[in-house]
Amino acid sequence: MLGVIRRRVVSGGSSPSILGQSLHSIRPIANKEILPQSRGGLGPVRNFSHLISAGSSHCIRTTRDVGSSIQAEPFRQIWSRPFSYETGDLIDAVVPFMGESITDGTLATFLKNPGDRVEMDEPIAQIETDKVTIDVASPESGVIQKFVANEGDTVEPGTKIAVISKSGEGVAHVGPSEKTLDKAVPQPSSPVEETKNKPKSKVETTPVMEKPKAPSPPPPKPSAQEPQLPPKERERRIPMTTLRKRIAKRLKDSQNTYAMLTTFNEVDMTNLMKLRSDFKDAFVEKHGVKLGLMSGFIKAAVSGLQNQPTINAVIDGDDIIYRDYIDISVAVGTPKGLVVPVIRNADKMNCAEIEKEINSLAKKANEGRLSIDEMAGGTFTISNGGVYGSLISTPIINPPQSAILGMHSIVNRPMVVGGDIVPRPMMYIALTYDHRLIDGREAVYFLRCVKDVVEDPRRLLLDV
């Protein structure tokens, strides 16, 4: 068709009319779909006639442009196709919320290594705070690609510490032997570096004449009074943990703030130990927990706090806050430091409930699973140093409380009972109190009440 148009134009025909007629004959063909749509292909070409103007002298060039646009279309569609595996495969593991009063912590240790497979909610690291140890859990199942923080770094809630690949792609598995080999084998240097190093080596090998040095005087002999210190190689320097720093600060603040005074007494443990011996089997069978001595001392402390409410109070500025509830804090020693979980509303609990709560909190403390809420608050503290063999001590007040009761080991000592000297299992107890708020009279009365209840538990039944 284009050949016919070209010959008519050369023969002198009117190009507008000829082109108009030719296009009129071409348009029905162009109006049809000439390319079927295929997957990733062109799609339907609906109409080419709008690309060619009737009577235009550049119709052939325009037709060529249309062909070029037809060829470029498939490439645009292929490269614009999205790749879903490039986005959404990497997941960040971040430090969780650690509590209202905790703003940061120390990244203590990583529980996994890069390249390890982890499941959803599986701990991958531990954060040490001034109160508890918190786990950083994996948000998704996958493979740890890399760590973006180091052990010992101070991190805040929301800080990214690791990147996890859900598909496990792009994770470099480097074993310890490979890392050692990379460090041991030097990389070959380039020819340019060798050329630069050659003249430098000549200069270094040039002999240099040095002046003979005068013989240095012998070191002075240490005097007889100078102490001989051990070499530094026999010492180890370890950074203090965040929990230990917090304990040290709180105890020093307590010593600087309170006017602490300690009063002592001794308790005959015969009746309480006999009570436990008589009913320990029935107690375990019914309640599923062993009957200990701590529940008896907590009940005795509750009775003393109810008789002397000032010991359950606290100074706040120029005011005194009296509490109508009793939350007993129990000091628990763990490998990481001393923690003080709280038994809520101890005045409303019986011995079985107290023993169950003590066992649960002690187990969580040793496993490092205590939460902030389980250690917050507390109106009075009991510390049992007797489990470690302590005979007598002066405990330090746990701020912001006003007093603390110290228990000690049970030792058989000769005692006068009914005019006779007999051996008795005896325990020293100590009460350290804030003398700004509590007078000696209230402290002694409280300690006498504890002594009376422990020596004769029947007083709890009669409330005397």
C-alpha positions in Angstrom: 0.0 0.0 0.0 2.8 2.4 0.9 4.4 1.6 -2.5 1.2 2.6 -4.4 1.1 5.9 -2.4 4.8 6.6 -3.2 4.3 6.0 -7.0 1.2 8.2 -7.1 3.0 11.0 -5.4 5.9 10.8 -7.8 3.6 10.8 -10.8 2.2 14.2 -9.7 -1.0 13.2 -7.9 -2.4 15.3 -5.1 -0.8 14.0 -2.0 -3.5 15.1 0.4 -6.2 13.4 -1.5 -4.2 10.4 -2.2 -3.1 10.1 1.4 -6.6 10.6 2.6 -7.9 7.8 0.4 -5.1 5.5 1.4 -5.6 6.1 5.0 -9.3 5.6 4.6 -8.5 2.1 3.3 -5.9 1.5 6.0 -8.1 2.6 8.9 -10.4 -0.4 9.1 -7.4 -2.6 9.5 -5.8 -0.4 12.1 -9.1 -0.2 14.1 -8.9 -4.0 14.8 -6.8 -5.5 17.5 -3.7 -6.7 15.7 -1.7 -8.0 18.7 -3.2 -10.4 21.2 -2.5 -9.8 24.9 -0.1 -12.3 26.4 1.3 -12.7 29.9 3.9 -10.0 30.3 3.3 -8.9 26.7 2.0 -5.9 24.9 -1.7 -5.9 25.7 -4.3 -5.0 22.9 -3.4 -2.3 20.4 -6.8 -0.7 19.9 -6.4 2.0 17.3 -3.4 3.4 15.3 -5.4 5.9 13.3 -5.1 8.6 15.9 -1.4 8.5 15.5 -1.5 9.3 11.8 -3.2 12.5 10.7 -5.0 12.5 7.4 -3.2 14.6 4.8 0.1 14.7 6.7 3.2 14.5 4.6 5.0 12.7 7.4 2.9 9.7 7.7 5.7 7.3 7.0 7.8 8.7 9.8 4.9 8.6 12.1 4.2 5.0 11.3 7.8 4.2 12.1 7.5 5.9 15.4 4.5 3.8 16.2 6.5 0.7 15.5 9.2 1.8 17.8 6.7 2.5 20.6 5.3 -1.0 20.1 8.7 -2.6 20.7 9.5 -0.6 23.8 6.3 -1.5 25.6 7.2 -5.1 26.7 10.4 -4.0 28.4 8.7 -1.4 30.5 6.1 -3.9 31.7 8.8 -6.5 32.6 11.1 -4.1 34.6 8.2 -2.5 36.5 7.1 -5.9 37.9 7.5 -5.8 41.7 9.7 -8.4 43.6 8.2 -9.2 46.9 11.2 -11.1 48.4 13.3 -7.9 48.4 11.0 -6.2 50.9 9.6 -7.6 54.1 12.1 -10.5 54.5 14.3 -8.8 57.2 12.8 -8.2 60.6 14.4 -6.1 63.4 14.7 -7.4 66.9 14.4 -4.4 69.3 14.6 -3.9 73.1 11.1 -4.2 74.6 9.5 -1.8 77.1 11.2 -2.4 80.5 8.9 -0.7 83.0 7.7 2.8 84.0 10.8 3.7 86.1 13.4 2.0 83.8 14.8 4.1 80.9 17.7 2.0 79.8 19.7 -1.1 80.5 22.9 -3.0 79.7 23.0 -5.6 76.9 24.4 -8.4 79.1 24.7 -11.3 76.7 23.5 -12.8 73.5 21.9 -16.2 73.8 22.2 -17.0 70.1 24.9 -16.5 67.3 24.5 -15.1 63.8 23.3 -17.9 61.6 21.3 -19.7 64.3 17.7 -20.6 63.7 15.2 -19.0 66.1 11.5 -19.4 66.6 8.9 -16.7 67.3 9.2 -15.3 70.9 12.4 -17.3 71.5 14.9 -15.2 73.7 18.0 -14.1 71.7 19.5 -11.7 74.2 19.3 -10.5 77.8 19.1 -6.9 79.1 20.2 -6.2 82.6 18.5 -3.3 84.4 18.9 -1.9 87.9 16.0 -4.1 89.0 15.4 -7.1 86.7 16.9 -9.0 83.8 14.7 -8.8 80.7 14.8 -11.1 77.6 14.7 -9.8 74.1 12.5 -12.2 72.1 12.6 -12.8 68.4 9.5 -11.2 66.7 9.4 -13.8 63.9 10.7 -17.3 63.1 13.8 -17.2 61.0 17.6 -17.0 61.0 19.7 -14.4 62.7 21.4 -12.5 60.0 23.6 -10.2 62.1 23.9 -8.3 65.4 23.9 -4.5 65.3 24.8 -4.0 69.0 27.6 -5.3 71.2 27.6 -6.8 74.7 28.0 -4.2 77.3 26.2 -1.4 75.3 23.7 0.7 77.1 20.4 0.3 75.2 17.0 1.9 75.5 13.5 0.6 74.7 13.1 0.4 70.9 16.8 0.1 70.2 17.6 -2.4 67.4 20.0 -5.1 68.4 19.7 -7.8 65.7 18.4 -8.4 62.2 16.5 -11.6 61.5 15.9 -13.1 58.0 12.6 -14.9 57.7 13.8 -16.9 54.7 17.4 -17.4 55.9 18.9 -15.9 52.7 22.0 -13.7 52.8 23.1 -15.1 56.2 26.8 -15.7 56.4 27.7 -18.8 58.4 31.2 -18.2 59.7 32.6 -20.7 62.1 35.3 -20.0 64.7 37.9 -21.8 62.7 37.2 -19.7 59.6 37.5 -16.5 61.6 40.8 -17.7 63.1 42.1 -18.6 59.6 41.1 -15.2 58.2 43.1 -13.5 60.9 46.1 -15.8 60.7 46.6 -15.8 56.9 47.6 -12.3 55.6 46.1 -11.0 52.3 48.4 -10.8 49.3 49.4 -7.2 48.6 48.9 -5.6 45.3 51.8 -4.8 42.9 51.4 -1.1 43.6 51.9 -1.6 47.3 54.9 -3.8 46.7 56.5 -1.1 44.6 55.9 1.5 47.3 57.3 -0.8 50.0 60.5 -1.6 48.2 62.3 1.8 48.5 61.0 2.0 52.0 62.6 -1.3 53.0 66.0 0.0 51.7 65.8 3.0 53.9 65.0 0.9 56.9 67.9 -1.5 56.3 70.4 1.3 56.1 72.7 0.9 59.2 72.5 3.8 61.6 75.4 4.5 63.9 74.2 5.1 67.4 76.2 6.7 70.1 77.1 4.3 72.9 74.7 4.9 75.8 76.0 5.3 79.3 75.3 2.4 81.6 72.1 3.1 83.5 72.3 3.2 87.3 70.9 0.1 89.0 67.3 0.5 90.3 67.1 1.5 94.0 66.5 -1.3 96.4 63.1 -1.1 98.1 63.1 0.0 101.7 62.1 -2.3 104.4 58.8 -0.4 105.1 57.7 -0.5 101.4 55.0 -3.2 100.9 55.5 -5.9 98.3 52.3 -5.8 96.2 51.3 -8.8 94.1 51.8 -8.5 90.3 49.0 -7.2 88.3 48.8 -10.4 86.3 47.2 -12.1 89.3 44.3 -9.6 89.4 41.0 -9.5 87.4 39.0 -6.4 86.6 35.4 -7.1 85.8 32.8 -4.3 85.1 30.1 -4.0 87.7 26.7 -5.1 86.6 23.8 -2.7 86.4 22.0 -4.6 89.2 25.0 -4.4 91.4 25.4 -0.7 90.7 21.8 -0.1 91.7 22.1 -2.1 94.9 25.2 -0.2 95.9 23.6 3.2 95.2 20.4 2.4 97.1 22.2 1.1 100.2 24.5 4.1 100.3 21.5 6.5 99.9 19.8 4.6 102.7 22.9 5.1 104.9 23.1 8.8 104.0 19.4 9.5 104.5 18.1 7.5 107.4 19.1 7.8 111.1 19.4 4.1 111.4 19.4 2.3 114.8 19.2 -1.4 115.5 17.7 -3.2 118.4 18.1 -7.0 119.2 16.2 -9.8 120.9 16.3 -13.6 121.0 13.6 -16.0 120.2 13.1 -19.6 121.5 12.1 -21.6 118.4 11.0 -24.7 120.3 7.2 -24.4 119.8 7.3 -23.2 116.2 9.7 -26.0 115.2 7.5 -28.5 116.9 4.4 -27.2 115.2 6.2 -27.6 111.8 7.4 -31.1 112.7 3.9 -32.2 113.7 2.0 -31.0 110.7 4.5 -30.9 107.9 3.3 -34.1 106.2 -0.4 -33.1 106.4 0.4 -29.6 105.2 2.2 -30.9 102.1 -0.5 -33.4 101.3 -3.2 -30.7 101.4 -1.5 -27.6 100.0 1.2 -29.1 97.9 4.0 -27.0 99.5 6.3 -27.5 102.4 5.7 -25.7 105.7 8.6 -23.4 106.5 9.5 -21.0 109.3 9.2 -17.9 107.1 5.4 -18.0 107.1 5.4 -18.0 110.9 7.7 -14.9 111.0 5.6 -13.1 108.4 2.4 -13.7 110.4 4.3 -12.5 113.5 5.5 -9.4 111.7 2.0 -8.6 110.5 0.8 -8.8 114.1 3.6 -6.5 115.2 2.9 -4.0 112.4 -0.8 -3.9 113.3 0.1 -3.2 117.0 2.7 -0.6 116.0 1.5 1.1 112.8 4.3 3.7 112.9 6.8 1.0 111.8 4.6 0.5 108.7 4.6 4.3 107.9 7.1 6.4 106.0 8.3 10.0 105.9 7.5 12.0 102.8 8.9 15.5 103.0 7.3 17.1 106.1 4.5 14.6 106.2 4.1 11.0 107.6 2.2 8.5 105.4 0.4 5.8 107.4 -0.5 2.8 105.3 -3.6 0.7 106.0 -2.2 -2.2 104.1 0.8 -4.5 104.7 3.0 -5.6 101.9 5.9 -7.6 103.1 9.1 -7.6 101.0 11.3 -10.8 101.3 15.0 -10.4 100.5 16.2 -13.2 98.2 19.8 -13.7 97.3 20.5 -14.7 93.7 23.7 -15.3 91.8 23.3 -11.9 90.1 22.6 -10.0 93.4 20.0 -9.3 96.0 16.4 -8.8 94.9 13.3 -8.1 97.1 10.0 -9.4 95.7 6.8 -8.3 97.5 4.0 -10.4 99.1 0.9 -8.3 98.6 -1.7 -8.0 101.3 0.1 -10.3 103.7 -2.3 -9.4 106.5 -5.1 -11.1 104.5 -3.2 -14.4 103.8 -3.0 -17.6 105.7 0.2 -19.6 106.1 -0.4 -21.9 103.1 -1.0 -18.9 100.8 2.2 -17.2 102.1 4.3 -20.3 101.6 3.0 -20.7 98.0 3.8 -17.1 97.2 7.3 -17.3 98.8 8.1 -20.4 96.7 6.9 -18.9 93.5 8.8 -15.6 94.0 12.0 -17.4 95.1 11.9 -19.6 92.0 11.4 -16.7 89.7 14.2 -14.7 91.4 16.7 -17.6 90.9 15.7 -17.9 87.3 15.8 -14.2 86.6 12.1 -14.0 85.7 10.9 -11.5 88.2 8.9 -8.6 86.8 9.0 -5.0 87.9 5.5 -5.2 89.4 6.6 -8.1 91.6 9.3 -6.0 93.2 7.6 -2.6 93.3 6.3 -1.2 96.6 6.5 -3.0 99.9 6.0 -1.5 103.3 8.2 -3.7 105.5 11.1 -6.1 104.7 12.2 -9.4 106.2 15.8 -10.6 105.6 16.7 -14.2 106.5 20.5 -14.3 106.8 20.2 -17.5 108.9 20.0 -19.7 105.7 23.7 -18.7 105.1 24.7 -19.3 108.7 24.7 -15.7 110.0 24.5 -15.6 113.8 23.8 -11.9 114.2 23.9 -8.8 112.0 22.5 -5.3 111.5 20.4 -5.2 108.3 20.1 -1.9 106.3 16.7 -0.4 105.6 15.3 -0.9 102.1 14.2 2.6 100.9 11.6 4.0 101.0 10.6 1.8 103.9 11.2 2.7 107.5 12.3 -0.6 109.1 13.6 -4.1 108.3 13.6 -7.3 110.4 16.6 -9.6 110.3 16.4 -13.3 111.0 19.5 -15.4 111.8 20.6 -19.0 112.3 19.1 -21.3 114.9 21.7 -22.5 117.5 21.2 -24.7 120.5 22.2 -22.8 123.6 21.7 -23.4 127.3 18.7 -21.5 128.6 17.0 -21.2 132.0 13.5 -22.6 131.8 11.5 -23.0 135.0 14.6 -22.7 137.1 16.4 -25.5 135.2 19.2 -25.1 132.6 18.1 -26.8 129.4 19.2 -26.7 125.8 17.0 -24.6 123.5 17.0 -23.8 119.8 17.5 -20.0 119.9 17.6 -17.4 117.2 18.7 -13.7 117.4 16.4 -11.3 115.7 17.3 -7.7 114.8 15.1 -4.7 113.9 16.8 -1.8 112.1 14.6 1.3 112.0 14.6 5.0 111.0 15.0 6.8 114.3 13.6 10.0 112.7 10.2 8.5 112.7 10.3 5.5 115.0 11.3 5.8 118.7 13.0 3.1 120.6 9.8 2.3 122.5 7.9 1.4 119.3 10.8 -0.6 118.0 11.2 -2.7 121.2 7.4 -3.3 121.5 7.4 -4.5 117.9 10.3 -6.9 118.5 8.7 -8.2 121.7 5.4 -8.9 119.8 7.3 -10.9 117.1 9.1 -12.8 119.9 5.8 -13.6 121.7 4.0 -14.9 118.6 6.9 -17.0 117.4 7.4 -18.6 120.8 3.7 -19.3 121.2 1.8 -19.4 117.8 -1.5 -19.9 119.7 -1.6 -16.1 120.2 -2.5 -15.8 116.5 -5.7 -17.7 117.1 -6.7 -15.7 120.2 -5.4 -12.3 118.8 -3.5 -11.6 122.0 
